Amino acid sequence: MPTWISEFQALGTILTGAGVMFIAIQQYRIAARKLKLDLYQRRFEIFDAMRNLITEVFKNSKDNLELAIRLDYQKKAEARFLLDTEACNYLEHFVNKVSTFNNVREEIVKPQVFAGMPEEIFKIGTAQSERLVWMNQQYEPLVKQFERFLKLDHALGIGWRKFPGK
């Protein structure tokens, strides 16, 4: 067999190896971006659950609020694996405050609990209104806690400036 054929076969093997390596690198990049997008989706689900909890507080629907609180306890547990400590501490405080608000609201409705104790009712009502004002002000802090996790360029691992016209 002529030497140029064996050299051509060797070159073909090298080119095939290089092609396989190129495909492997592309698959690695795709998998890394997919992981980032999956994390983004899971983090957004937690953010959405907390945002819905704020909405349920103001709807005054007891059943929906209890369901939202249960869902948020689940999301809070997932958050430990998806968010940093600062965001988890905020979520812990947030869900506990809403849960306290709900528990106290249920107690206020029972007339036998505070019969003949108007000062106690006033104190609890004042504390509840303070909790309600606090919850009304939580949308922006919630967005700020999640903002660093939910920026799309962070999720994709790319900067938008790399695209033409941006």
VMD Tcl script that draws the C-alpha trace (Angstrom):
set ca {
  {0.00 0.00 0.00}
  {1.38 3.44 -0.85}
  {2.56 5.60 2.02}
  {0.26 8.47 1.14}
  {-2.78 6.24 1.85}
  {-1.55 5.30 5.32}
  {-0.76 8.99 5.98}
  {-4.26 9.91 4.80}
  {-5.77 7.28 7.14}
  {-3.76 8.67 10.07}
  {-4.90 12.19 9.23}
  {-8.51 10.95 9.02}
  {-8.19 9.44 12.50}
  {-6.84 12.71 13.89}
  {-9.62 14.72 12.22}
  {-12.27 12.30 13.51}
  {-10.86 12.65 17.04}
  {-10.88 16.43 16.74}
  {-14.50 16.34 15.53}
  {-15.54 14.12 18.42}
  {-13.76 16.45 20.86}
  {-15.53 19.49 19.35}
  {-18.92 17.77 19.74}
  {-18.11 16.77 23.34}
  {-17.21 20.37 24.22}
  {-20.47 21.62 22.68}
  {-22.47 19.04 24.63}
  {-20.72 20.12 27.84}
  {-21.64 23.76 27.17}
  {-25.25 22.87 26.42}
  {-25.49 20.78 29.60}
  {-24.02 23.60 31.70}
  {-26.53 26.11 30.30}
  {-29.38 23.66 30.79}
  {-28.37 23.28 34.43}
  {-28.36 27.06 34.87}
  {-31.79 27.34 33.26}
  {-33.14 24.56 35.48}
  {-31.82 26.39 38.55}
  {-33.42 29.58 37.25}
  {-36.76 27.82 36.87}
  {-36.64 26.31 40.38}
  {-35.66 29.65 41.91}
  {-38.43 31.42 40.03}
  {-40.95 28.90 41.39}
  {-39.87 29.83 44.92}
  {-40.13 33.54 44.11}
  {-43.57 33.03 42.56}
  {-44.81 31.10 45.61}
  {-43.72 33.92 47.92}
  {-45.30 36.53 45.67}
  {-48.55 34.54 45.68}
  {-48.40 34.37 49.47}
  {-48.41 38.17 49.65}
  {-51.44 38.20 47.34}
  {-53.32 35.61 49.42}
  {-52.81 37.65 52.60}
  {-54.67 40.56 51.06}
  {-57.41 38.43 49.50}
  {-58.60 37.47 53.00}
  {-59.31 33.88 51.95}
  {-58.49 31.60 54.88}
  {-58.30 28.34 52.90}
  {-56.15 29.77 50.13}
  {-53.82 31.43 52.65}
  {-53.34 28.17 54.58}
  {-52.64 26.34 51.32}
  {-50.17 29.06 50.28}
  {-48.42 28.85 53.67}
  {-48.08 25.06 53.35}
  {-46.72 25.44 49.83}
  {-44.29 28.10 51.03}
  {-42.99 25.84 53.78}
  {-42.17 23.32 51.04}
  {-40.56 25.98 48.86}
  {-38.64 27.31 51.87}
  {-37.18 23.83 52.39}
  {-36.14 23.67 48.72}
  {-34.64 27.16 48.95}
  {-31.84 25.94 51.23}
  {-30.40 24.06 48.27}
  {-31.00 26.76 45.65}
  {-30.37 30.10 47.37}
  {-27.75 31.60 49.63}
  {-28.05 31.97 53.42}
  {-29.18 35.60 53.33}
  {-32.13 34.83 51.02}
  {-33.07 31.74 53.06}
  {-33.08 33.75 56.29}
  {-35.32 36.35 54.66}
  {-37.74 33.65 53.45}
  {-37.79 32.07 56.91}
  {-38.67 35.40 58.52}
  {-41.22 36.17 55.82}
  {-43.11 32.87 56.03}
  {-43.07 32.90 59.85}
  {-44.51 36.42 59.89}
  {-47.32 35.45 57.49}
  {-48.02 32.29 59.46}
  {-48.24 34.31 62.70}
  {-50.57 36.76 60.98}
  {-52.82 33.90 59.89}
  {-52.86 32.23 63.33}
  {-53.70 35.47 65.13}
  {-56.39 36.28 62.56}
  {-58.04 32.93 63.28}
  {-58.00 33.64 67.04}
  {-59.50 37.11 66.63}
  {-62.56 35.68 64.90}
  {-63.45 33.55 67.94}
  {-65.63 35.79 70.14}
  {-65.26 33.70 73.32}
  {-61.48 34.22 73.40}
  {-61.56 37.96 74.06}
  {-64.98 38.43 75.64}
  {-64.86 41.45 77.94}
  {-61.23 42.33 77.10}
  {-61.33 45.36 74.75}
  {-57.72 46.43 75.53}
  {-56.42 43.02 74.52}
  {-58.41 43.11 71.29}
  {-57.03 46.59 70.56}
  {-53.42 45.46 71.16}
  {-53.82 42.42 68.94}
  {-55.60 44.45 66.27}
  {-52.78 47.00 66.31}
  {-50.15 44.25 66.03}
  {-52.10 42.69 63.15}
  {-52.32 45.99 61.31}
  {-48.55 46.47 61.77}
  {-47.97 42.98 60.31}
  {-50.28 43.82 57.42}
  {-48.39 47.05 56.70}
  {-45.11 45.12 56.88}
  {-46.40 42.50 54.40}
  {-47.64 45.24 52.08}
  {-44.08 46.60 51.98}
  {-42.44 43.23 51.25}
  {-42.79 43.08 47.49}
  {-39.71 45.20 46.79}
  {-37.49 43.45 49.38}
  {-38.65 40.11 47.96}
  {-37.68 41.21 44.46}
  {-34.30 42.44 45.74}
  {-33.61 39.11 47.47}
  {-34.31 37.18 44.27}
  {-32.99 39.68 41.76}
  {-29.45 38.34 41.78}
  {-30.73 34.79 41.17}
  {-33.30 35.65 38.51}
  {-31.44 37.80 36.02}
  {-31.60 36.08 32.69}
  {-28.00 36.79 31.70}
  {-26.93 35.20 35.00}
  {-29.14 32.19 34.28}
  {-27.79 31.77 30.77}
  {-24.23 32.47 31.78}
  {-23.82 35.00 29.00}
  {-23.81 38.75 28.77}
  {-26.43 40.42 26.60}
  {-23.74 42.74 25.28}
  {-22.45 39.85 23.15}
  {-25.53 40.05 20.94}
  {-25.62 42.51 18.05}
  {-27.49 45.70 18.77}
  {-27.20 45.42 22.54}
}
mol new
graphics top color blue
foreach p $ca { graphics top sphere $p radius 0.5 }
foreach p [lrange $ca 0 end-1] q [lrange $ca 1 end] { graphics top cylinder $p $q radius 0.2 }
display resetview
